[in-house]
Amino acid sequence: MYRWKVSAHAPCSSTCTAGVSFAMCVRYDGTEVDDMYCDSLTRPEPTHEFCSGKECPPRWETSGWSQCSRTCGEGLQYRTVRCWKMLSPGLDSSVYDSLCLSHDLHRPANRKPCFGQSCGPQWEVSEWTECSARCGSQGLRTRDVRCSSDRRMCNQTSQPADREECEGPPCDRRWTVSDWGPCSGACGDGRMLRTVTCRSSEGLVMSEEQCDQLLRPLTVYPCGDRDCAPHWVEQEWQQCNVTCGRGLRRRRVVCAGLERGTFREFPDSSCDPDKKPESTSSCFQRPCSKWFSTSWSQCSKTCGSGVQVREVKCYQGGELVTRGNNCYPLLKPETRQNCKIQDCPADAPDAFCQDKPTANCALVLKVKLCSHWYYRQACCQACKTPPN
């Protein structure tokens, strides 16, 4: 009473495709009915007929847009853009983007701005300073916290901390010195110089703050005579105590001389107090410009790999800097990072998996395309079948 009827091949189009025949279930009078009335075990396989000489052109395919990267204000939405081409009947594959571009096909955008409700005032923070502690001890590090508008407009209960405890660097830091340079003149004016560097146990050069300043070796020695009376010997200036703006720098000034060619420090009373050089001096670094960043946005995807973004702005004093490189580019915080809330659900269970009739799953298995996500979905049953 019910039987399978094979349709005629669909005609080839003017560009490209393949003629496809497929089976439909019909009643004794030729009326098409639901496939459930026919025996699924005897259903004929779809057949394909090539359209000779008509190669399929490539095309752009896009995924759906992701959620907006921010729940308020301006954010971004992302999507995947791939170049696809039908290589043979039932064999539709992603190809290099250059193939679509070579056909002068305009590539769809893979990101676009999106807008939510106004964010309103929000807290912005700068990067943490270096820890103030010496090795093996506790200290503090600080950062600037500012409101994007009037400070009273930001929620005081959610204000980020502007200081926190921190541990000092490892105690394997040590001072290293170079050989002494030549003497520059006679006793009283002559000086020998050497370089003093703070290094880790692996020999890496570290910032001087990570070594004990009280143990810093002298960088300047008196010279010029085997016996040289005590006189003031000023050391090199230390770094400015601020990274921007006006600050203070210091240097050691010692009363020293030579006895039988050997360096010796003397009490300050042995040198003329009126001739003692200054041990402190004002210094000015570059104008105080700092990077400030907002909190990270929500992840752009609820499952799988997504992105988070945040605003990063340069401020000089209290003013936003929109031009020039007032803030040090190498210290600019990241504006986006990868995120993953959870893994995406696995493929549908076998009970709901059905191969697409338009996909040549036998060919997919033959050329081992099941690793490709498209064919793994189109031929989900066939791809779950273990190879012979």
C-alpha positions in Angstrom: 0.0 0.0 0.0 3.0 2.3 0.7 6.3 2.4 -1.2 9.3 4.6 -1.8 9.4 6.7 -5.0 12.7 8.2 -6.2 12.3 11.8 -7.5 13.8 13.0 -10.7 17.1 14.9 -10.5 16.7 18.6 -9.9 18.0 20.6 -12.9 21.4 22.3 -12.7 21.3 26.0 -12.1 23.0 28.5 -14.4 25.9 28.9 -11.9 26.6 25.7 -10.1 25.1 22.9 -8.0 24.4 19.2 -8.4 21.2 17.5 -9.4 19.9 15.6 -6.4 17.4 12.7 -6.4 15.8 11.7 -3.1 13.2 9.2 -2.0 9.7 10.1 -0.8 7.0 7.8 0.6 3.8 7.6 -1.6 0.5 5.8 -1.3 -0.8 3.3 -3.8 -2.4 6.1 -5.8 0.9 8.2 -5.9 -0.1 10.6 -3.2 2.9 11.7 -1.0 2.6 10.8 2.7 4.7 11.0 5.8 7.9 8.9 5.7 6.8 6.9 8.7 4.4 4.8 6.5 7.3 3.4 4.5 10.0 0.9 5.6 13.0 3.0 6.6 15.3 0.0 6.0 14.5 -0.1 2.3 14.7 3.7 1.7 17.0 4.5 -1.3 20.0 6.6 -0.7 20.0 10.1 -2.3 22.1 10.3 -5.5 24.0 13.3 -6.9 24.7 14.2 -10.5 27.4 16.7 -11.2 26.8 19.9 -13.2 29.8 19.5 -15.5 31.9 22.6 -16.1 30.1 24.8 -13.6 32.4 25.4 -10.6 30.7 26.8 -7.5 32.0 30.3 -6.4 33.0 30.9 -2.8 30.8 32.8 -0.4 30.9 34.4 3.0 29.1 32.7 5.9 28.5 34.4 9.3 27.5 33.1 12.7 25.0 34.9 14.9 26.1 38.0 16.9 27.4 37.5 20.4 25.9 39.3 23.4 27.0 42.9 23.9 30.3 42.9 25.8 29.0 45.5 28.3 25.7 45.7 30.1 25.8 49.5 30.0 27.3 52.1 27.9 29.1 51.3 24.6 30.3 47.8 24.1 31.1 45.4 21.2 29.4 42.4 19.6 31.4 39.7 17.8 30.7 37.0 15.3 32.6 34.5 13.2 33.1 35.1 9.5 34.3 32.3 7.3 34.7 31.8 3.6 32.9 28.7 2.3 32.7 26.8 -1.0 30.9 23.7 -2.3 33.7 21.5 -3.5 31.5 18.6 -4.6 27.9 17.5 -4.0 27.4 17.2 -0.3 31.0 18.5 0.4 30.6 22.1 1.5 33.8 23.3 3.3 35.4 26.3 4.8 38.3 27.6 2.7 41.0 30.3 3.0 39.6 33.9 3.2 41.8 34.9 0.2 39.6 32.8 -2.1 36.5 35.0 -1.3 38.6 38.1 -1.5 40.0 37.1 -4.9 36.4 37.1 -6.1 35.9 40.7 -4.9 33.4 39.6 -2.3 33.0 42.1 0.5 33.9 40.5 3.8 31.1 41.0 6.4 32.1 42.8 9.6 33.1 40.5 12.5 32.5 43.1 15.2 30.1 46.0 15.7 29.4 48.5 18.5 26.4 48.0 20.8 24.8 50.3 23.3 23.1 49.6 26.6 21.7 51.9 29.1 23.8 54.7 30.5 26.5 53.4 32.8 26.5 56.5 35.0 29.4 57.4 37.2 31.8 54.6 37.9 35.1 54.0 39.7 38.4 54.0 37.7 41.7 52.8 39.1 45.4 53.1 38.2 48.0 50.4 38.4 49.4 49.4 41.7 52.7 50.9 42.8 55.7 48.7 43.7 55.6 47.2 47.2 57.2 49.4 49.8 58.6 46.4 51.8 62.2 45.3 51.9 62.9 41.6 51.3 61.3 39.2 53.6 58.9 41.7 55.2 55.4 43.2 54.8 54.7 46.5 53.3 52.1 48.5 51.4 51.3 49.2 47.8 49.0 51.9 46.6 47.0 53.0 43.6 44.9 56.0 42.6 41.1 55.6 42.7 38.9 58.2 41.0 35.3 58.6 40.0 34.5 59.1 36.3 32.5 62.2 37.3 32.0 64.0 40.6 33.3 61.8 43.4 30.0 62.1 45.3 28.2 60.6 42.3 29.9 57.2 42.7 28.6 54.5 45.0 30.9 54.9 48.1 30.1 51.4 49.3 31.6 49.9 46.1 34.8 52.1 46.0 37.8 49.9 45.2 40.6 49.9 47.8 43.5 52.3 47.2 46.0 50.4 49.3 46.7 46.9 50.3 49.4 44.9 52.2 52.1 43.2 50.1 55.2 41.1 50.6 58.7 42.4 49.9 60.9 40.9 47.2 62.8 37.7 47.8 65.9 38.0 49.9 68.1 36.7 47.1 68.7 40.2 45.8 72.3 41.4 46.1 74.5 44.3 45.1 77.1 43.6 42.4 80.0 46.0 41.5 82.2 46.6 38.5 85.9 47.2 38.6 87.1 50.7 39.5 87.7 53.2 36.7 90.9 55.4 36.4 91.6 58.2 38.8 90.4 61.6 37.6 92.9 63.9 39.3 95.1 64.8 42.3 94.3 64.2 46.0 91.2 66.1 47.1 89.8 66.3 43.6 90.6 62.9 42.2 87.8 60.3 41.9 87.5 56.6 40.9 84.1 55.4 39.7 82.4 52.0 39.5 79.0 50.7 38.6 76.7 49.2 41.3 73.8 47.1 40.2 71.0 45.2 42.1 70.7 41.6 40.7 68.7 38.5 41.5 70.3 35.1 42.2 69.9 34.3 38.5 71.9 37.4 37.6 68.9 39.5 36.3 69.2 43.2 36.8 66.4 44.4 39.2 65.3 47.9 40.3 67.5 49.3 43.1 64.6 49.4 45.5 64.7 45.6 45.6 68.1 45.6 47.3 68.8 46.8 50.8 69.8 50.5 50.5 71.7 50.4 53.8 74.1 47.8 52.3 74.6 49.6 49.0 78.4 49.8 48.2 80.0 53.1 47.5 80.3 54.1 43.8 82.9 56.9 44.3 86.3 56.6 46.0 88.9 59.3 46.6 92.3 58.9 44.8 95.3 60.9 43.7 97.9 60.1 46.4 99.0 57.2 48.6 98.1 59.3 51.6 95.2 61.7 51.1 93.8 63.7 54.0 90.1 63.4 54.8 87.7 65.3 52.6 84.1 65.2 51.4 83.4 62.5 48.8 79.9 62.7 47.3 78.3 59.5 45.9 76.1 59.3 42.8 72.6 60.5 43.0 69.9 57.9 43.7 66.8 57.7 41.6 64.1 60.3 42.1 61.6 59.1 44.7 58.7 59.7 42.4 58.0 58.3 39.0 56.3 61.5 37.8 56.0 65.1 38.8 58.3 66.8 41.4 60.2 64.8 44.0 63.4 64.4 45.9 66.6 62.5 45.3 69.3 61.7 47.7 73.0 60.7 47.8 75.5 59.7 50.4 78.2 62.2 51.3 81.1 60.6 53.2 84.2 62.1 54.9 86.9 59.8 53.5 90.6 59.7 52.6 93.5 57.3 51.9 96.0 55.9 54.3 99.0 54.1 52.7 96.8 53.7 49.6 93.9 52.2 51.5 90.4 53.8 51.6 89.2 54.9 55.0 86.1 56.6 56.2 86.5 59.3 58.9 84.0 60.9 61.3 82.2 63.9 59.7 84.0 66.2 62.2 87.2 65.4 60.4 86.0 67.3 57.3 85.1 71.0 57.0 81.3 71.3 57.6 81.1 74.5 55.5 82.3 72.6 52.4 80.0 69.6 52.7 78.1 69.1 49.4 74.3 68.8 49.5 72.9 65.3 50.1 69.4 66.0 48.9 68.1 67.7 45.7 64.8 68.3 44.1 64.0 66.4 40.9 61.3 66.4 38.3 60.2 63.5 36.2 57.8 63.6 33.3 54.4 65.2 33.9 52.2 62.9 36.0 50.1 61.0 33.6 48.5 57.7 34.6 46.5 55.0 33.0 43.1 54.4 34.6 40.9 51.4 33.8 37.2 50.5 34.5 36.1 47.1 35.7 36.0 44.2 33.2 32.7 43.8 31.3 30.7 40.6 31.3 32.0 37.8 29.1 30.7 38.1 25.5 29.6 34.5 25.5 27.6 32.5 28.1 29.5 29.3 27.1 32.7 28.6 25.3 35.5 31.1 24.7 34.5 34.8 24.7 36.1 38.1 25.5 35.9 40.8 28.2 36.7 44.4 27.5 37.2 47.5 29.6 37.9 51.2 29.1 41.5 52.4 29.6 42.1 56.1 29.6 45.1 58.4 30.2 44.7 61.2 32.7 47.2 64.0 33.4 46.3 65.5 36.8 42.5 65.3 36.7 42.2 65.9 32.9 41.6 63.3 30.3 44.3 63.2 27.7 43.0 62.5 24.2 46.1 63.3 22.2 49.7 62.6 22.4 51.5 59.8 24.4 51.5 61.4 27.8 51.1 58.0 29.4 53.8 55.5 28.9 52.5 53.1 26.2 54.4 50.0 27.5 52.5 50.3 30.8 49.1 50.6 29.3 46.8 47.9 30.8 45.1 45.4 28.5 41.7 46.5 27.1 40.5 43.0 26.4 41.1 39.5 27.7 39.7 36.0 27.0 37.1 34.5 29.3 35.1 31.3 29.6 32.2 31.0 32.0 31.4 27.3 31.2 31.8 24.7 28.4 29.1 24.8 25.8 26.6 21.8 25.8 27.8 18.7 23.9 26.3 17.6 20.7 22.7 16.4 20.8 22.0 12.9 22.1 21.9 10.0 19.6 18.1 9.8 19.9 17.8 13.2 18.4 20.7 13.0 15.9 19.8 12.5 12.2 22.0 12.8 9.2 21.0 15.6 6.8 19.6 14.0 3.5 21.5 16.7 1.5 24.9 15.7 2.9 26.8 13.0 1.2 27.8 11.3 4.5 29.4 8.3 2.8 31.8 10.7 1.1 32.4 12.6 4.4 33.4 9.4 6.1 35.6 8.3 3.1 37.6 11.6 3.1 37.7 11.8 6.9 35.9 15.1 7.4 34.2 14.2 10.7 36.7 16.3 12.5 35.1 19.4 10.9 32.3 20.9 13.0 30.0 21.4 10.0 30.1 17.8 8.8 30.1 16.5 12.4 26.7 18.1 12.7 25.4 17.3 9.2 26.4 13.6 9.5 26.1 13.2 13.2 24.9 9.6 13.0 27.5 8.6 10.4 30.3 10.3 12.2 29.5 8.4 15.4 29.9 5.1 13.6 33.4 3.7 14.4 35.5 3.1 11.3 35.8 -0.4 9.9 
